[in-house]
Amino acid sequence: MGNHLVGQMFVAGIANYTQDEIDKMTSEEAMVKIEKIGEVVMNSTSLDAEYEWSVNLFDDYLDPSEKLGSMVVKAFYPTKYKEWKNKPYVDEEMDEEHYNKVYRPFIEKFGFR
């Protein structure tokens, strides 16, 4: 199964949450929700050689202004949540920090690396 489809499955998993609900979640609540979605995704997909998460999921779904991106920031790096949640994309200034504190821990948690 392709990485883009798995990214869409994560997005679908949080589709019913509003940004206001995400804003009110604790980092622990956000992590629990991401873990539950991840469990469903991992149990309904097969991982194969197609997995190259460095482009599709990162560029398409983990931008901080996207619901999945903001929930992942809330779960993995809550101290930056308020500052980053309205950023339309990961800019040069935050790139390394986002990669090390948000993106990499997220993909490693689900074995996408």
N, C-alpha and C positions, 0 to 999 in steps of 0.2 A: 504494500500500500504506500502511496506517495506521501511525502512530507506535507505537501500543500493541503491534502485532504485531512490529514491529522490535525493540522493547524485549524482548519475549518471546524473540525469536531470540537476542539477546545473552545473556539469562539461560540459555537452553538450551545455548548454546555453552560455558558454564562449569559446567554442571550436574554434570559428573563430577569436578570438583575439590572436595575437602573444604576446610572452613575451615582445617584444620591445614596443608594443602598451600599455601593462599594465604598463611597466616602465614609459611611458610618461604621463599616466593618473594622474590627481590630485586625492586626496583622495575623493573629492566630486564626481568626474566623476565615480570612481570605485564604490562608494556607490549607485549612480543612476543605474548603470548597474546591480549590485547585486539585488537591489530592483525590477527592471524590470523582471529579471530572476525569482526571488522569487515569484512575482505576478503570472507569468505564471505557475510556479510549483504548487503553492498553489491552483490556480484555476483549475488545471487539475488532482489533487489528492484528495484522502480522507484520513484524518488522523485517525488512529485507534490505538489499544493497542499495535501494533507491535513497536511503536516508542521507541527506546532506542538509542539515538544518541551518547552515550558516547564512543562507540567503532567504528562502521563502518565508519561513515562520518569523524570523527576525524582522525582515523588512515589512512584511504584510500585516502581522498581528501583534507584535510586541512593542510597537510604538506606544509611548506613555499615554497618549490621548485616546487610544483604542481601549475598549473595556477590558479585554484580556490583558493588554499591556499594563493598564493601571492596576488591575488586580494582582498581577505578578509582581509589580513594584511594591504594592502594599504588603504582599506576603513575604518577599525576599529582602526588601530594602526599604522598610517603612519610613525611615528618617528622611528619605527623598520624595516620598509620595506627594506631599502638597506642592513642592517645588516643581516636580516633573509632570504631574497629571495632565496639564494642559499643553504640554509640548507636543507639537504635531508630529515630530519625528525625533530620533536620537541624533542630536547635533554633535559636532566635533568636540565641543567642550565636555560633554557628558559621556562620550563614546566609550572610553576605556572603563570608566566607573560602572556604566550600565552593563557592559559586557561581563565584567568580573563579579558584580554584585547581584545582577538580575538574570541576564540571559544565560550565562554559563551554569549557575546553580539550578535554574529551571530545567534546562535540557539534560543536565546530569542527573537530576532527581528522577527523571523518567527514562533514563538510559538511552537518550537520543544521541549519544556521543561515543 
